[in-house]
Amino acid sequence: MKVKKILNNNVAIISKGTHESIAYSPGIAFKKKVGQQIEEKEISKLYVLDSKDRLEHLSFLLTHSDKKIIALVNRIVDYGENYLKVKVTDYLYLALLDHISFALKRSQKRQFIASPLVWEVKKFYPQYYEIGIKAINWLNQAYKVDFPEDEAIPISLHFINVQDEQNNVEQKVKDITVLRDLLNIIKYHFNMNFDESSINYLRLVTHLQYFIDRLNCHELSTKIDVNVLYEQIREIYPEAFRVVQKIDNYISKSFGQKISSDEYTYLMIHINRVTSRKDVGNEV
């Protein structure tokens, strides 16, 4: 691998064929010159990004960050990969280094993020939440700060996001918010709390997550024919029908889409299951 550009003693842009990457290791570029070779064994971390803009952005962050924070970000990503048993793209290093650097600057002014999504991420993405909490604990220990639980959520979302390159963190936040809204519509219509340990609740959440995916892709069934099953379920579960009407109104106002009779049917079935007496948690 050939040195293409030296950024500082610890960071260099290298080329392997026509592809450019960032090589990081304390002292790796010391006394090196452009055009010289760097052996793979000399590199602590090789960052491979898919665009010139990302490459330049990470290069800037690496050259303006101390070794302590870079090592911590590498530790967080390594932990997340091992915990989730996945291989993430190197874009995650860029996203986390950017986020954590800014978070540490905010902490000096006692400016902490209050996230409205703590409950949702903890419930629907518990593995990712654990990674966020681990990262916050390491940050608190390393920098003698006291980040609250809320600060774990953006880190969790970065890991959620990197599992699906077609989505971004902003979209994930929107999806979680919509899921929360749908569950609240059901919850307040029936004036109840869910038994979150029940299989019917988990089935409902899973169905709603797929429902939101179809909503985002404009793939909600356009079939509006009222079938026999729809009529039967509507008659048997009138309260479930009324709450789906509320959901339909929410979807129409928020997304400009309508729920078909097929979607009505499946939602009524899931809602009835989770709100039947044997599945209801503590009353509000």
Secondary structure by P-SEA (a helix, b strand, c coil): ccccccccccbbbbbcccbbbbbbccccccccccccccccccccbbbbbccaaaaaaaaaaaaaccaaaaaaaaaaaaaaaaaacccccaaaaaaaaaaaaaaaaaaaaccccccccaaaaaaccaaaaaaaaaaaaaaaaacccccccccaaaaaaaaaaaacccccaaaaaaaaaaaaaaaaaaaaaaccccccccaaaaaaaaaaaaaaaaaaaccccccccccaaaaaaaaacaaaaaaaaaaaaaaaaaccccccaaaaaaaaaaaaaaaccccccccc
